[in-house]
Amino acid sequence: MTRVRRFLSAVAVCVSCSLVACLEKSATAVISAGFRQSKMINALFPFTASAQCSLTYNARRSEAVLVAPEKPTPYELKPLSDIDDQCGLRFYRSGILFFRNNPAQSGRDPAAVIKQSLAEALVYYYPLAGRLRAGPDDKLIVECTGEGAVFVEAEADVRLEDFDGELSPPIPCNDQLLCEPESTSSDVIGRPLVYIQVTRLVCGGFILGIQLCHCMADAVGLMQFVMAMFEMAAGAAEPTIPPVWAREMLNARSPPCVTHPHPEYEEVPDPTKDRISPADVLAHRPFFFGEKEMSALHRQAPAYLRGTCSRFDMIAAYVWRCRTIALGYDPEDEVRVQFVVNARGKRNNAQGRSPVLPHGFYGNAFVFTVASSTAGELCRKPFSYALELVAAAKARSAADDHLQSVADLMVLKGRPRFATARTYLVSDLTKMGLDELDFGWGTVVYAGPATAMLATFHLPARSAEGERGILVPVRLPEFAIERFVAEMERGILMMEGESHGYGGRQYATVGSTCMAMSKM
Protein backbone atom coordinates (compact mmCIF):
# COMPACT_ATOMS: atom_id res chain seq x y z
CA MET A 1 0.00 0.00 0.00
CA THR A 2 2.99 2.32 0.48
CA ARG A 3 3.64 2.20 -3.25
CA VAL A 4 0.03 3.05 -3.95
CA ARG A 5 0.23 6.06 -1.63
CA ARG A 6 3.38 7.22 -3.43
CA PHE A 7 1.59 6.90 -6.74
CA LEU A 8 -1.49 8.83 -5.67
CA SER A 9 0.60 11.56 -4.15
CA ALA A 10 2.34 11.92 -7.53
CA VAL A 11 -1.00 11.93 -9.31
CA ALA A 12 -2.16 14.84 -7.16
CA VAL A 13 0.29 17.17 -8.85
CA CYS A 14 -0.47 16.36 -12.46
CA VAL A 15 -3.32 15.89 -14.84
CA SER A 16 -3.79 15.08 -18.40
CA CYS A 17 -5.91 17.20 -20.52
CA SER A 18 -8.32 14.93 -21.43
CA LEU A 19 -9.66 11.92 -20.07
CA VAL A 20 -8.66 10.25 -20.86
CA ALA A 21 -5.06 9.80 -18.06
CA CYS A 22 -1.91 7.94 -17.63
CA LEU A 23 -0.21 4.80 -16.56
CA GLU A 24 3.52 5.27 -16.94
CA LYS A 25 5.00 1.84 -17.47
CA SER A 26 8.37 0.18 -17.89
CA ALA A 27 7.65 -1.67 -21.13
CA THR A 28 10.62 -3.26 -22.82
CA ALA A 29 9.28 -4.10 -26.26
CA VAL A 30 10.63 -1.86 -28.99
CA ILE A 31 7.75 -0.79 -31.21
CA SER A 32 9.44 0.45 -34.30
CA ALA A 33 8.81 -1.94 -37.15
CA GLY A 34 6.36 0.37 -38.86
CA PHE A 35 8.74 3.29 -39.30
CA ARG A 36 9.88 4.24 -42.77
CA GLN A 37 13.48 5.26 -43.23
CA SER A 38 13.81 8.21 -45.61
CA LYS A 39 16.58 10.49 -46.67
CA MET A 40 16.67 13.86 -44.92
CA ILE A 41 13.12 13.84 -43.56
CA ASN A 42 13.84 11.06 -41.08
CA ALA A 43 17.27 12.23 -40.02
CA LEU A 44 16.03 13.06 -36.54
CA PHE A 45 12.53 11.80 -35.91
CA PRO A 46 11.04 8.37 -36.71
CA PHE A 47 7.55 8.31 -38.11
CA THR A 48 5.05 5.95 -39.66
CA ALA A 49 4.87 5.50 -43.38
CA SER A 50 1.32 6.57 -44.03
CA ALA A 51 -1.91 7.76 -42.50
CA GLN A 52 -3.35 4.25 -42.84
CA CYS A 53 -2.23 1.28 -40.75
CA SER A 54 -1.84 -2.11 -42.43
CA LEU A 55 -2.87 -4.13 -39.36
CA THR A 56 -6.47 -5.31 -39.45
CA TYR A 57 -8.36 -7.79 -37.29
CA ASN A 58 -11.82 -8.55 -35.95
CA ALA A 59 -13.11 -8.96 -32.42
CA ARG A 60 -16.00 -11.31 -31.69
CA ARG A 61 -17.95 -9.73 -28.87
CA SER A 62 -20.22 -11.38 -26.34
CA GLU A 63 -23.50 -9.75 -25.46
CA ALA A 64 -23.02 -6.69 -23.27
CA VAL A 65 -24.06 -7.08 -19.63
CA LEU A 66 -24.55 -4.61 -16.80
CA VAL A 67 -22.23 -5.05 -13.82
CA ALA A 68 -23.86 -3.61 -10.69
CA PRO A 69 -22.10 -2.85 -7.41
CA GLU A 70 -21.47 -6.07 -5.52
CA LYS A 71 -23.28 -4.76 -2.43
CA PRO A 72 -26.31 -2.47 -2.02
CA THR A 73 -25.49 1.22 -2.42
CA PRO A 74 -27.44 4.38 -1.46
CA TYR A 75 -30.07 5.82 -3.76
CA GLU A 76 -29.22 9.52 -4.01
CA LEU A 77 -29.41 12.48 -6.34
CA LYS A 78 -25.97 14.07 -6.64
CA PRO A 79 -25.58 17.30 -8.64
CA LEU A 80 -22.37 17.63 -10.60
CA SER A 81 -20.19 20.69 -10.12
CA ASP A 82 -20.28 23.64 -12.50
CA ILE A 83 -16.89 22.44 -13.77
CA ASP A 84 -18.12 18.87 -14.34
CA ASP A 85 -21.20 19.64 -16.39
CA GLN A 86 -19.79 22.12 -18.90
CA CYS A 87 -20.83 21.22 -22.43
CA GLY A 88 -17.26 20.58 -23.57
CA LEU A 89 -17.00 17.59 -21.22
CA ARG A 90 -20.25 15.90 -22.19
CA PHE A 91 -18.70 12.98 -24.01
CA TYR A 92 -16.96 9.66 -23.40
CA ARG A 93 -13.21 9.35 -23.59
CA SER A 94 -11.29 6.11 -23.84
CA GLY A 95 -8.09 4.44 -22.81
CA ILE A 96 -6.62 1.08 -23.82
CA LEU A 97 -4.28 -1.14 -21.81
CA PHE A 98 -2.32 -4.03 -23.37
CA PHE A 99 -1.18 -6.98 -21.23
CA ARG A 100 1.05 -9.92 -22.10
CA ASN A 101 0.21 -13.54 -21.42
CA ASN A 102 1.37 -14.58 -17.96
CA PRO A 103 1.87 -18.36 -17.57
CA ALA A 104 1.70 -17.93 -13.79
CA GLN A 105 -1.97 -16.97 -14.22
CA SER A 106 -2.82 -20.12 -16.18
CA GLY A 107 -6.39 -21.12 -15.40
CA ARG A 108 -7.48 -17.61 -14.43
CA ASP A 109 -9.61 -15.64 -16.84
CA PRO A 110 -8.60 -11.95 -16.91
CA ALA A 111 -12.10 -10.97 -18.05
CA ALA A 112 -13.67 -12.67 -15.04
CA VAL A 113 -11.14 -11.07 -12.68
CA ILE A 114 -11.74 -7.58 -14.09
CA LYS A 115 -15.51 -8.04 -14.09
CA GLN A 116 -15.49 -8.99 -10.41
CA SER A 117 -13.12 -6.16 -9.48
CA LEU A 118 -15.41 -3.72 -11.30
CA ALA A 119 -18.38 -4.84 -9.19
CA GLU A 120 -16.33 -4.45 -6.00
CA ALA A 121 -14.96 -1.01 -6.92
CA LEU A 122 -18.45 0.28 -7.80
CA VAL A 123 -19.49 -0.23 -4.18
CA TYR A 124 -17.18 2.67 -3.29
CA TYR A 125 -17.67 4.61 -6.55
CA TYR A 126 -21.41 4.01 -6.68
CA PRO A 127 -22.26 7.25 -8.54
CA LEU A 128 -20.49 5.68 -11.55
CA ALA A 129 -23.13 2.93 -11.49
CA GLY A 130 -25.91 5.51 -11.82
CA ARG A 131 -27.26 7.61 -14.67
CA LEU A 132 -27.15 11.32 -15.50
CA ARG A 133 -30.36 13.35 -15.53
CA ALA A 134 -30.89 16.92 -16.66
CA GLY A 135 -32.15 19.24 -13.95
CA PRO A 136 -33.31 22.86 -14.08
CA ASP A 137 -31.32 25.01 -16.53
CA ASP A 138 -29.76 21.80 -17.92
CA LYS A 139 -27.81 21.19 -14.71
CA LEU A 140 -26.57 17.61 -14.68
CA ILE A 141 -27.47 15.42 -11.72
CA VAL A 142 -26.38 11.85 -11.04
CA GLU A 143 -29.25 9.56 -10.07
CA CYS A 144 -27.50 6.85 -8.08
CA THR A 145 -29.62 3.95 -9.28
CA GLY A 146 -27.02 1.20 -8.92
CA GLU A 147 -27.83 -0.06 -12.43
CA GLY A 148 -24.16 -0.58 -13.13
CA ALA A 149 -21.50 -0.31 -15.84
CA VAL A 150 -21.46 -2.01 -19.24
CA PHE A 151 -19.11 -4.99 -19.55
CA VAL A 152 -18.22 -6.88 -22.73
CA GLU A 153 -15.95 -9.87 -23.34
CA ALA A 154 -14.35 -10.37 -26.75
CA GLU A 155 -11.94 -12.59 -28.69
CA ALA A 156 -9.70 -11.07 -31.38
CA ASP A 157 -7.83 -12.90 -34.13
CA VAL A 158 -4.59 -11.02 -33.51
CA ARG A 159 -1.46 -11.40 -31.40
CA LEU A 160 0.20 -8.79 -29.22
CA GLU A 161 3.34 -8.93 -31.37
CA ASP A 162 1.24 -8.00 -34.42
CA PHE A 163 0.93 -4.50 -32.92
CA ASP A 164 4.72 -4.05 -33.00
CA GLY A 165 5.33 -0.59 -34.40
CA GLU A 166 1.68 0.42 -34.02
CA LEU A 167 1.30 1.12 -30.29
CA SER A 168 0.72 4.83 -30.36
CA PRO A 169 -2.55 6.68 -30.93
CA PRO A 170 -4.50 5.89 -33.01
CA ILE A 171 -4.37 2.20 -32.06
CA PRO A 172 -5.13 0.09 -35.15
CA CYS A 173 -8.78 -1.03 -35.36
CA ASN A 174 -9.46 0.57 -31.97
CA ASP A 175 -13.19 0.37 -32.71
CA GLN A 176 -12.84 -3.41 -32.23
CA LEU A 177 -11.46 -2.90 -28.71
CA LEU A 178 -14.03 -0.46 -27.33
CA CYS A 179 -17.70 -0.94 -26.51
CA GLU A 180 -18.80 2.32 -28.11
CA PRO A 181 -17.57 4.27 -31.16
CA GLU A 182 -15.10 7.03 -30.37
CA SER A 183 -16.61 10.52 -30.45
CA THR A 184 -15.79 13.96 -29.11
CA SER A 185 -19.45 14.67 -28.42
CA SER A 186 -22.32 12.44 -27.44
CA ASP A 187 -25.53 12.28 -25.48
CA VAL A 188 -24.69 11.43 -21.88
CA ILE A 189 -28.19 11.65 -20.39
CA GLY A 190 -29.65 8.36 -19.21
CA ARG A 191 -26.74 6.26 -20.47
CA PRO A 192 -24.31 4.04 -18.53
CA LEU A 193 -21.37 6.10 -17.33
CA VAL A 194 -18.69 3.41 -17.67
CA TYR A 195 -18.05 0.94 -20.52
CA ILE A 196 -15.40 -1.78 -20.24
CA GLN A 197 -14.34 -4.38 -22.80
CA VAL A 198 -11.78 -7.14 -22.20
CA THR A 199 -10.46 -8.62 -25.45
CA ARG A 200 -8.51 -11.89 -25.33
CA LEU A 201 -5.74 -12.28 -27.93
CA VAL A 202 -4.58 -15.41 -29.76
CA CYS A 203 -1.24 -15.28 -27.91
CA GLY A 204 -2.86 -15.38 -24.48
CA GLY A 205 -2.45 -11.66 -23.86
CA PHE A 206 -5.43 -9.38 -23.55
CA ILE A 207 -6.53 -5.78 -23.97
CA LEU A 208 -8.59 -3.73 -21.53
CA GLY A 209 -10.60 -0.91 -23.09
CA ILE A 210 -12.23 1.66 -20.81
CA GLN A 211 -14.65 4.47 -21.68
CA LEU A 212 -15.99 6.86 -19.06
CA CYS A 213 -18.24 9.90 -19.22
CA HIS A 214 -15.92 12.87 -18.84
CA CYS A 215 -18.48 14.76 -16.75
CA MET A 216 -17.88 12.29 -13.93
CA ALA A 217 -14.11 12.40 -13.60
CA ASP A 218 -10.92 13.88 -14.98
CA ALA A 219 -7.71 11.94 -15.64
CA VAL A 220 -6.71 11.88 -11.98
CA GLY A 221 -10.19 10.78 -10.92
CA LEU A 222 -10.41 8.08 -13.54
CA MET A 223 -7.02 6.71 -12.59
CA GLN A 224 -8.07 6.68 -8.96
CA PHE A 225 -11.04 4.50 -9.97
CA VAL A 226 -8.86 2.23 -12.13
CA MET A 227 -6.42 1.87 -9.24
CA ALA A 228 -9.31 0.87 -6.97
CA MET A 229 -10.34 -1.80 -9.49
CA PHE A 230 -6.81 -3.15 -9.68
CA GLU A 231 -6.47 -3.17 -5.91
CA MET A 232 -9.69 -5.17 -5.66
CA ALA A 233 -8.38 -7.58 -8.30
CA ALA A 234 -5.21 -8.04 -6.24
CA GLY A 235 -7.25 -8.98 -3.18
CA ALA A 236 -7.59 -5.70 -1.28
CA ALA A 237 -10.62 -5.35 0.97
CA GLU A 238 -11.12 -1.68 0.10
CA PRO A 239 -9.43 1.07 -1.92
CA THR A 240 -6.33 2.64 -0.42
CA ILE A 241 -7.77 6.07 -1.11
CA PRO A 242 -11.48 6.42 -0.23
CA PRO A 243 -13.30 8.33 -2.98
CA VAL A 244 -14.61 11.79 -2.10
CA TRP A 245 -17.55 13.44 -3.94
CA ALA A 246 -17.42 17.09 -2.71
CA ARG A 247 -18.59 18.49 -6.07
CA GLU A 248 -20.26 21.43 -4.31
CA MET A 249 -16.79 22.90 -3.74
CA LEU A 250 -16.55 23.71 -7.44
CA ASN A 251 -19.91 25.38 -7.94
CA ALA A 252 -20.31 28.99 -9.01
CA ARG A 253 -20.45 31.68 -6.36
CA SER A 254 -23.64 33.50 -5.53
CA PRO A 255 -23.71 35.79 -7.36
CA PRO A 256 -21.25 34.51 -9.98
CA CYS A 257 -18.21 36.74 -10.48
CA VAL A 258 -15.72 36.08 -13.28
CA THR A 259 -12.36 37.32 -12.00
CA HIS A 260 -10.02 36.24 -14.82
CA PRO A 261 -10.05 36.40 -18.62
CA HIS A 262 -10.90 33.07 -20.22
CA PRO A 263 -9.92 33.26 -23.91
CA GLU A 264 -10.13 29.46 -24.11
CA TYR A 265 -13.92 29.86 -24.29
CA GLU A 266 -13.81 32.62 -26.92
CA GLU A 267 -13.44 31.93 -30.62
CA VAL A 268 -10.61 33.37 -32.65
CA PRO A 269 -11.65 35.99 -35.22
CA ASP A 270 -13.18 34.29 -38.27
CA PRO A 271 -13.04 30.73 -36.83
CA THR A 272 -14.14 29.21 -40.14
CA LYS A 273 -10.80 30.25 -41.62
CA ASP A 274 -8.91 27.15 -40.53
CA ARG A 275 -6.53 24.78 -42.28
CA ILE A 276 -7.57 21.55 -40.57
CA SER A 277 -10.86 19.90 -39.65
CA PRO A 278 -12.08 16.53 -38.34
CA ALA A 279 -13.31 15.72 -41.85
CA ASP A 280 -9.78 15.79 -43.27
CA VAL A 281 -7.84 12.65 -44.10
CA LEU A 282 -5.05 12.90 -41.55
CA ALA A 283 -1.56 11.44 -41.69
CA HIS A 284 -0.08 10.13 -38.44
CA ARG A 285 3.52 10.61 -37.31
CA PRO A 286 4.98 9.94 -33.83
CA PHE A 287 8.05 11.98 -32.78
CA PHE A 288 10.51 10.95 -30.07
CA PHE A 289 12.17 13.62 -27.92
CA GLY A 290 15.22 12.28 -26.15
CA GLU A 291 18.05 13.92 -24.27
CA LYS A 292 19.62 15.50 -27.37
CA GLU A 293 16.38 17.13 -28.46
CA MET A 294 15.58 18.34 -24.97
CA SER A 295 19.07 19.76 -24.52
CA ALA A 296 18.75 21.63 -27.81
CA LEU A 297 15.42 23.12 -26.76
CA HIS A 298 16.68 24.00 -23.28
CA ARG A 299 19.66 25.91 -24.67
CA GLN A 300 17.30 28.09 -26.70
CA ALA A 301 15.06 28.91 -23.72
CA PRO A 302 15.34 32.42 -22.28
CA ALA A 303 17.75 32.46 -19.34
CA TYR A 304 15.02 33.43 -16.86
CA LEU A 305 12.95 30.34 -17.83
CA ARG A 306 15.65 27.69 -17.90
CA GLY A 307 15.22 26.82 -14.26
CA THR A 308 11.43 26.73 -14.31
CA CYS A 309 10.13 25.64 -17.71
CA SER A 310 9.17 21.99 -17.96
CA ARG A 311 9.77 19.47 -20.71
CA PHE A 312 6.09 19.78 -21.53
CA ASP A 313 6.40 23.57 -21.92
CA MET A 314 9.34 23.27 -24.30
CA ILE A 315 7.95 20.49 -26.48
CA ALA A 316 4.47 22.04 -26.64
CA ALA A 317 5.90 25.41 -27.69
CA TYR A 318 8.20 23.84 -30.27
CA VAL A 319 5.53 21.62 -31.86
CA TRP A 320 3.00 24.49 -31.85
CA ARG A 321 5.41 26.69 -33.81
CA CYS A 322 6.35 23.94 -36.30
CA ARG A 323 2.70 22.98 -36.76
CA THR A 324 1.75 26.60 -37.48
CA ILE A 325 4.48 26.88 -40.13
CA ALA A 326 3.40 23.59 -41.74
CA LEU A 327 -0.28 24.52 -41.93
CA GLY A 328 0.50 27.79 -43.69
CA TYR A 329 -1.83 30.21 -41.94
CA ASP A 330 -2.00 33.80 -43.10
CA PRO A 331 0.35 36.09 -41.12
CA GLU A 332 -2.53 38.00 -39.48
CA ASP A 333 -4.40 34.85 -38.33
CA GLU A 334 -4.55 34.28 -34.58
CA VAL A 335 -3.27 30.82 -33.67
CA ARG A 336 -3.32 29.13 -30.28
CA VAL A 337 -1.99 26.30 -28.19
CA GLN A 338 -4.33 24.98 -25.49
CA PHE A 339 -3.48 22.65 -22.62
CA VAL A 340 -4.58 21.71 -19.11
CA VAL A 341 -3.41 22.92 -15.70
CA ASN A 342 -4.33 20.83 -12.67
CA ALA A 343 -6.14 22.72 -9.90
CA ARG A 344 -5.63 20.15 -7.15
CA GLY A 345 -3.67 21.53 -4.24
CA LYS A 346 -4.82 25.09 -4.90
CA ARG A 347 -7.26 27.13 -2.88
CA ASN A 348 -10.36 28.17 -4.72
CA ASN A 349 -10.42 31.91 -4.06
CA ALA A 350 -8.03 34.81 -4.33
CA GLN A 351 -7.80 35.30 -0.56
CA GLY A 352 -6.75 31.68 0.02
CA ARG A 353 -9.40 31.14 2.68
CA SER A 354 -11.32 28.29 1.06
CA PRO A 355 -10.01 24.74 1.61
CA VAL A 356 -8.13 22.82 -1.03
CA LEU A 357 -9.92 19.90 -2.66
CA PRO A 358 -9.83 16.89 -0.33
CA HIS A 359 -7.62 13.87 -0.90
CA GLY A 360 -9.64 11.34 -2.89
CA PHE A 361 -11.64 13.90 -4.88
CA TYR A 362 -12.26 12.32 -8.27
CA GLY A 363 -14.27 14.95 -10.13
CA ASN A 364 -13.02 17.35 -12.78
CA ALA A 365 -10.51 19.73 -11.21
CA PHE A 366 -8.56 21.30 -14.04
CA VAL A 367 -8.60 24.41 -16.18
CA PHE A 368 -7.81 24.88 -19.84
CA THR A 369 -5.29 27.56 -20.60
CA VAL A 370 -4.40 29.21 -23.91
CA ALA A 371 -1.36 30.92 -25.37
CA SER A 372 -1.95 32.87 -28.57
CA SER A 373 -0.08 34.81 -31.23
CA THR A 374 -0.50 35.91 -34.78
CA ALA A 375 0.78 33.24 -37.14
CA GLY A 376 3.21 35.71 -38.64
CA GLU A 377 4.88 36.54 -35.33
CA LEU A 378 4.99 32.93 -34.19
CA CYS A 379 6.64 31.79 -37.41
CA ARG A 380 9.00 34.76 -37.73
CA LYS A 381 10.23 34.89 -34.14
CA PRO A 382 12.44 32.22 -32.55
CA PHE A 383 11.38 29.26 -30.46
CA SER A 384 12.00 31.27 -27.28
CA TYR A 385 9.05 33.53 -28.16
CA ALA A 386 6.66 30.56 -28.30
CA LEU A 387 8.06 29.20 -25.04
CA GLU A 388 7.54 32.52 -23.26
CA LEU A 389 3.90 32.55 -24.38
CA VAL A 390 3.32 29.02 -23.10
CA ALA A 391 4.99 29.74 -19.75
CA ALA A 392 2.99 32.95 -19.28
CA ALA A 393 -0.29 31.16 -20.04
CA LYS A 394 0.49 28.46 -17.50
CA ALA A 395 1.34 31.07 -14.86
CA ARG A 396 -1.95 32.94 -15.44
CA SER A 397 -4.03 29.81 -14.99
CA ALA A 398 -2.23 28.80 -11.81
CA ALA A 399 -3.93 31.53 -9.71
CA ASP A 400 -5.76 30.12 -6.68
CA ASP A 401 -9.19 31.33 -7.80
CA HIS A 402 -8.86 30.59 -11.50
CA LEU A 403 -10.99 27.44 -11.31
CA GLN A 404 -13.66 29.28 -9.34
CA SER A 405 -13.73 31.92 -12.06
CA VAL A 406 -14.32 29.19 -14.68
CA ALA A 407 -17.24 27.83 -12.65
CA ASP A 408 -18.76 31.31 -12.50
CA LEU A 409 -18.26 31.74 -16.25
CA MET A 410 -20.06 28.45 -16.93
CA VAL A 411 -23.16 29.67 -15.10
CA LEU A 412 -23.14 33.19 -16.53
CA LYS A 413 -22.47 32.15 -20.14
CA GLY A 414 -24.57 28.99 -20.35
CA ARG A 415 -21.72 26.45 -20.18
CA PRO A 416 -19.86 27.40 -23.38
CA ARG A 417 -17.64 24.91 -25.14
CA PHE A 418 -13.94 25.68 -25.34
CA ALA A 419 -12.83 26.96 -28.72
CA THR A 420 -10.81 24.76 -31.10
CA ALA A 421 -10.40 26.73 -34.35
CA ARG A 422 -6.75 27.33 -35.25
CA THR A 423 -5.82 25.74 -31.92
CA TYR A 424 -3.21 23.10 -31.16
CA LEU A 425 -4.67 20.93 -28.38
CA VAL A 426 -2.14 19.00 -26.33
CA SER A 427 -2.15 17.02 -23.10
CA ASP A 428 0.75 15.94 -20.88
CA LEU A 429 0.46 12.26 -19.98
CA THR A 430 3.99 11.61 -18.73
CA LYS A 431 3.81 12.18 -14.99
CA MET A 432 1.26 9.82 -13.46
CA GLY A 433 3.91 7.31 -12.40
CA LEU A 434 1.86 4.11 -12.63
CA ASP A 435 4.93 2.08 -13.51
CA GLU A 436 4.21 -0.37 -10.67
CA LEU A 437 0.60 -1.06 -11.61
CA ASP A 438 0.00 -4.82 -11.64
CA PHE A 439 -3.11 -6.77 -10.81
CA GLY A 440 -1.53 -10.17 -11.40
CA TRP A 441 -0.60 -10.30 -15.09
CA GLY A 442 2.48 -8.13 -14.95
CA THR A 443 2.96 -4.54 -15.99
CA VAL A 444 1.23 -3.18 -19.05
CA VAL A 445 2.87 -3.18 -22.46
CA TYR A 446 0.95 -0.05 -23.47
CA ALA A 447 -1.67 2.00 -21.71
CA GLY A 448 -2.80 5.16 -23.40
CA PRO A 449 -5.33 6.89 -25.61
CA ALA A 450 -7.12 4.78 -28.17
CA THR A 451 -7.23 7.61 -30.66
CA ALA A 452 -5.68 10.95 -31.50
CA MET A 453 -8.01 13.28 -33.32
CA LEU A 454 -7.07 16.94 -33.63
CA ALA A 455 -5.32 16.82 -30.28
CA THR A 456 -2.08 15.13 -29.34
CA PHE A 457 -0.45 13.81 -26.20
CA HIS A 458 2.96 13.65 -24.60
CA LEU A 459 3.57 9.97 -23.79
CA PRO A 460 6.47 8.45 -21.85
CA ALA A 461 8.67 6.45 -24.21
CA ARG A 462 12.03 4.75 -24.50
CA SER A 463 14.45 4.44 -27.41
CA ALA A 464 15.88 1.16 -28.67
CA GLU A 465 19.02 1.97 -26.70
CA GLY A 466 17.00 2.30 -23.50
CA GLU A 467 16.97 6.10 -23.38
CA ARG A 468 13.86 7.48 -21.72
CA GLY A 469 12.10 10.28 -23.51
CA ILE A 470 8.75 11.59 -24.68
CA LEU A 471 6.71 10.45 -27.66
CA VAL A 472 4.42 12.97 -29.38
CA PRO A 473 1.94 11.47 -31.87
CA VAL A 474 0.88 14.11 -34.40
CA ARG A 475 -1.93 14.02 -36.97
CA LEU A 476 -2.08 16.54 -39.80
CA PRO A 477 -3.52 16.72 -43.31
CA GLU A 478 -1.36 15.15 -46.00
CA PHE A 479 -0.57 18.56 -47.50
CA ALA A 480 1.08 19.64 -44.23
CA ILE A 481 2.67 16.54 -42.75
CA GLU A 482 5.90 16.42 -44.76
CA ARG A 483 6.41 20.15 -44.30
CA PHE A 484 5.87 19.64 -40.56
CA VAL A 485 8.41 16.80 -40.36
CA ALA A 486 10.98 18.88 -42.26
CA GLU A 487 10.40 21.90 -40.00
CA MET A 488 10.72 19.77 -36.85
CA GLU A 489 14.07 18.45 -38.08
CA ARG A 490 15.33 21.79 -39.36
CA GLY A 491 14.64 23.53 -36.06
CA ILE A 492 16.47 20.95 -33.95
CA LEU A 493 19.43 20.90 -36.34
CA MET A 494 19.70 24.69 -36.19
CA MET A 495 19.61 24.61 -32.40
CA GLU A 496 22.24 21.87 -32.31
CA GLY A 497 24.42 23.65 -34.82
CA GLU A 498 25.32 20.33 -36.43
CA SER A 499 23.72 17.20 -37.82
CA HIS A 500 24.15 14.61 -35.09
CA GLY A 501 22.20 12.06 -37.24
CA TYR A 502 20.48 9.53 -35.13
CA GLY A 503 17.84 9.09 -37.82
CA GLY A 504 15.15 6.49 -37.50
CA ARG A 505 15.64 6.03 -33.78
CA GLN A 506 13.44 3.24 -32.57
CA TYR A 507 11.31 3.80 -29.52
CA ALA A 508 9.07 1.95 -27.13
CA THR A 509 6.11 3.51 -25.43
CA VAL A 510 6.56 3.26 -21.69
CA GLY A 511 2.94 2.40 -21.04
CA SER A 512 1.02 5.38 -19.91
CA THR A 513 -2.61 5.55 -19.02
CA CYS A 514 -3.87 8.18 -21.16
CA MET A 515 -7.49 8.55 -20.58
CA ALA A 516 -7.17 12.04 -21.54
CA MET A 517 -9.84 13.73 -19.78
CA SER A 518 -10.93 16.37 -22.13
CA LYS A 519 -12.61 16.80 -25.43
CA MET A 520 -10.01 16.39 -28.15
Order of alpha helices (4+ residues) and beta strands (2+ residues): alpha-beta-beta-beta-beta-alpha-beta-beta-beta-beta-beta-alpha-beta-alpha-alpha-beta-beta-alpha-alpha-alpha-beta-beta-beta-beta-alpha-beta
